[in-house]
Amino acid sequence: MSSRSAALIAWSLCVISLTLTALSLSLLTLTLFRPEGTINYYWLETTVIAASYSTVGAVVAPRLRESPIGWLFCAIGISFAVVHFSAEYAIYALLARPGSLPGGEV
C-alpha cells in the first residue's frame, strides 16, 4: 500500500470516528434535558478513547505502514465511536423520547 492511500484510509477512519463521536455527544446533550432525570452511562471514557485512538492511528498508520499498531489504533477508535453512538442513539430513542427515532430496539 502506498503512503498516500494509507494516509487517505487512516484519516477517513479518523473523520468517521470523530463524526460519530460528535453525533453521540449531541444525542447525549439532548438526553440530559429530559425531565425524568439523567441516565448514567460511561460516556466520557468512550468519547476520549474514540477521539484519541483514532487520531493517533491516523498519524501513525501512514508512517509505519509495515507495522499493524497504527491500524489497530484506528480500529479501536472507530469501534469505540460506533459503540458510543449506538448506545446514545438507543438511550435517546428508547428512554429519553420513546419513538422519536427509528430502529431504537435494534
N, C-alpha and C positions, 0 to 999 in steps of 0.2 A: 504494500500500500504506500502510495506517495505521501509526502509530508503535507501537501496541500489537501488531499482528500481526507487524511486523518484529522487535520485541523477542522475541516468543514463538518465532519461527522461529530467530533467531540464537542465543538461549540454549538452545534444544533441540538445535541442532547442536553447541553447546559441550558440553552434557551428554553427548551421544552420543560425542563425541571424547574427553572425559575418561574416560568409562566404558571405551571400547575401550583407552585407554592404561593404565588401571589393570588391566584383564584381561591386557594384554600384559606388564606388569611382574610379575604373579603367575605367568604362564607362564614368564617369564624366571627367576624365583626357583626354580621347580620344576626348570627345566633346569640351573641351576647346581649342584644337588645330585646330579647323576648321577655315577656312579663313574668313567666313562671320561675325565672332564675337561671343560673348558669349551668352548663353541663361540663363536668370535669373530664378533660381529655388532655393527654400529654402533647400539646401542640407545639410547645417551644422546642422540645428535643427534635421532633421530626422536621420542623422548619429549619433549624440550624444544620442538621445533618444533610437535608436535601440541598440547601443552598451551598454549604461549604464543600461537600464531597463532589458535587457536580462541577463546581468552579475549579477545584484542584484537579479533577480529572481532565477538564478541558485544557488546562495549562500543561499537564504532564503527558497526556496521551500523544499529542503530536511530536513532542520532543523525544520521547522514549518509545518509539513505535514497536520495538522488539520486546519490550517488557509489558506484561499484562497489567501492571499496577495502575496505570492511568485509566485503562478501560474498566478495571474493577471499581475505581472511584466513580467513574461515570455511571456504571450500573447501579452502584449503591445509592448514588444521589437521585437517579431517576426512579428507582424503586421506592425510596422513601417519599418522594414527591407524589407518586401515584397513590401510595398508602394514605398519605396525609390528605390528599384531595378527595379520595373516595370516602374516608372517614368523615370529613367535614360535610361532604355532599349528603351522606346518609343521615348525619345528625340533623342537618337543616331540613332535609326532605321528610324525615320521619318524626322528629321531635319538635323542632322549632316552629315550622309551618307545615304541618302534615298536608300532603297532596299538592304542594306548590311546585315541586319539581318532579319530572317523570323518572321512573326507574329507581326510586329510593330503596326499594326492597332488595334490588339486585346488589 
